[in-house]
Amino acid sequence: MKKFICKSLLFCFTMLILLGGITAFVLFGLPQQFGMSYQHALSTQYNSMRRIPSRKLVVMGDSAVPFSLNVPLMEKRIKMPVQTLGIHSGTGLEYILSLSKSSIHKGDIMVLELEPSNGDSFTPSIILTACENNFDMYKAFSAKDWEKAVEYYPSFLIKKVKYYFRIKDKQSPSYSGKSFDSAGNYSYFRGKCVLPRHLSKTSQDTEFNQRDYNTEFISYLNDYNRFCKGKGATFLITFPPFLDESLVSSKSDISNLANYLSHELNVPIITKISDRELPRKYIYNNISHCNTAGADKVTVDLSNEIEKYLNKKPANAPPAEIKRLPVTAKLIRTSIDKK
């Protein structure tokens, strides 16, 4: 019996060493595999943010952030370096905010596009692909994030091996690493709206409701605001753009939410929710994704809101007169695609 137990323990120990060796080889032996993926842009954004000296503006959120901000235009108007931080709702706002903390310094302006929902949306398949071998990004994981990540890790390792053997997910031009410039800011040209002429009921899901913002998340935002103040930085809240046809909330719902947030948050809210309601001509392939013209409009609006808060004189350039600015990365102009 004792022999059997010893052999069993030895077998288990050997298997653990074998699995650990395979894991280490996949992580450190294989070269980076997701560098040209859409998700990897988050890693590029993170590295770029850490290199930018203060004073800087960082705009954070989900996929609405890259699609709704013209960074060169914002830099021209706000007169400081600008960095986006956010690529997908699956990253979760708490992770994005946590990720930004290591780069916050005196004079920085941190702006959050507050999503219509604050559910625990940390998705390991998105995050691990984004981080890959950028291990500094793992430091921002919460305990709950680590639980999800560990559970998904075997699948991540298998996916990385598949990519090594050219078994990859198909990516459309607007959802690839080539859609971003060298700083991780979105540079893909988006033309007219490509959504169906009539939205299905399932697509009409932009909702602003008080019940979606629980006290735990409100507390997290207030804690983040205190952290920013301790660093000498400013934390501001705005809202992502959305297609007017997709809104299902009533005016009273939106008003109640605005009152609730202004009462519970110790953070300046610089945007009215209704000011981000956009017609179809400014939307691209998703009810919260702007086309290039829409990004220009939102950029001008946001810069004016920031300047107003900072008691600066707003720039006087109406959206209709905006000219495209040259960017360091080559704009990719291919056929318009759907997500």
Sequence and secondary structure as in RCSB ss.txt:
>XXXX:A:sequence
MKKFICKSLLFCFTMLILLGGITAFVLFGLPQQFGMSYQHALSTQYNSMRRIPSRKLVVMGDSAVPFSLNVPLME
KRIKMPVQTLGIHSGTGLEYILSLSKSSIHKGDIMVLELEPSNGDSFTPSIILTACENNFDMYKAFSAKDWEKAV
EYYPSFLIKKVKYYFRIKDKQSPSYSGKSFDSAGNYSYFRGKCVLPRHLSKTSQDTEFNQRDYNTEFISYLNDYN
RFCKGKGATFLITFPPFLDESLVSSKSDISNLANYLSHELNVPIITKISDRELPRKYIYNNISHCNTAGADKVTV
DLSNEIEKYLNKKPANAPPAEIKRLPVTAKLIRTSIDKK
>XXXX:A:secstr
 HHHHHHHHHHHHHHHHHHHHHHHIIIIIS    TTBSTTHHHHHHHHHHHS SS EEEE STHHHHH  HHHHH
HHHTS EEEE   GGG HHHHHHHHGGG  TT EEEEE  S       HHHHHHHHTT GGGGGG  HHHHHHHH
HHHHHHHHHHHHHHTT      GGGBGGGB TTS B     S  S SS  GGG  B   GGGS HHHHHHHHHHH
HHHHHHT EEEEE   EEGGGB S HHHHHHHHHHHHHH  S B S GGGGEE GGGEEEETTEE HHHHHHHHH
HHHHHHHHHTT       GGG      SS          
